[in-house]
């Protein structure tokens, strides 16, 4: 069972958008696209590019200062090649298997599981680079 779960988590991680400007940004992702769902529906929340972070260091920093999460710098370019990050837009239509959180709840509205056990596609997988 653990092999299946690990495989699915690997698939989920591959669905999270990362810059595609160079090989290093894909092989060693330091920046990823994420969606914070503070609204009443996660499918209305905007997404932002974020800097990858060590969860252990984040939890220590959060104990010191809760505003740490609100004041993280937003990346503007790829740290490997310097290319500007693309503008991301929501896919139309939104894929049916994307996790959906409503009313700030603890359950996924797509699969009806608790969020910590949800195996749906991540919220950020509903976004794609805007065509220019």
N, C-alpha and C positions, 0 to 999 in steps of 0.2 A: 504493500500500500504506500509506503513512503516513497518508493520510486515513481509511482504515478503522481503523487502530490508534488514531488520535486520537478517532474517533467512539466506539469501544468503551471507551476510557479515560474519556470523558465520561459514558457510560452507567454505568460502574462507580462513578464519583464520585457520580453521582446516587442510587446505592443506599445510600450511607453515611448512616445516620440523623443528622439535625440537628434542633434544636428547631423546632417548628412553631407556636410561640406568637405570632409576629409576622412581618410581611413582611421586616423587616430581617434577622432571624435566618436566613431562608431565602435571601435574596439575597446576604448577606455573611456566610457561616458562619464564626464565630469559635470555635464549639464543635462537636465531632462525637463520635459514639459509636464506640469502638474496642474491639477484643478483643486482649489480649496472650495468646499461646499458649505459656506456659512449661510447661504440663502435657504429658502424653503424647498428648493428643488435643485439638485446637483446638475441637471441638464440645462439650467439657465446660468450657472456660475461660469465666470470667465476663467481661462487658464493663463498661466504665466510660466516663463522659463525660470528654473530654479537651479541653484548650485547644489550638486550632490553633497551630502553631509554624512558624517559618522554619527549614527544614532546614539552611541554611548556618550559622545561628547555633547550632543544636543540635549540629552536628558540632564546631564550635569549643569549645563548652561541654563536650562529652563528652571532648575531649582534655584539658581542664583537670581535670575531675572526673567520673568515671564514675557516681557516685551521683546525678548530675543527673536521670537518667531515673527513679530510684526515688522522688524527693522532689518531683516536680512537683505543684502544687496541683490538687485535683480541683474543678471548677466545680460549684456548687450551683444556680445560677440563670442565666437568659438575660442577657447583658450589655446588651442593647438595651432590654428592657421590664421586667426584674426578675422574671419569672415563674419559679417553681420548675421545674427540669428533671424530666421524667417518669421514672418507674421503668420500666426496660426489661426485658422477659422474652423468652426464646427462643421463636421460632415453633414451633408444633407442627402438623404435622411440619416439620422443618428442610427448606427447599428443596433439591432434589437438585443444583442447579448452584452451590452455595456451596463455596468453596475449603475444603479440609480438610487439616490438617497433623497427621501422626501421628508419635510418637516424636521430636519435635523435628527432624524431617528437613528436607531441602532440596527435597523434591518435593511437589507437590499430589497428594493421594490421589484427588481427583475426576477430574482430567484427565491425571494422570501427567507433567505438565511440571514443569520447575524452577520454584521459587517466583517468581523474577524474571521469568519468561516466562509465568506462569499468567494466563489471561484469564477465569477463573471469577469469580463474584460475590464481593465481599469478605466476610470473616468477620462483620463487623458487620451485614450485610444479613440475617442469620438472627435478628435481634432486632426487636421491635416494642414500642410503648408498652403498658404493662399497662392493661387496662380497669379503670376504677374504678367 
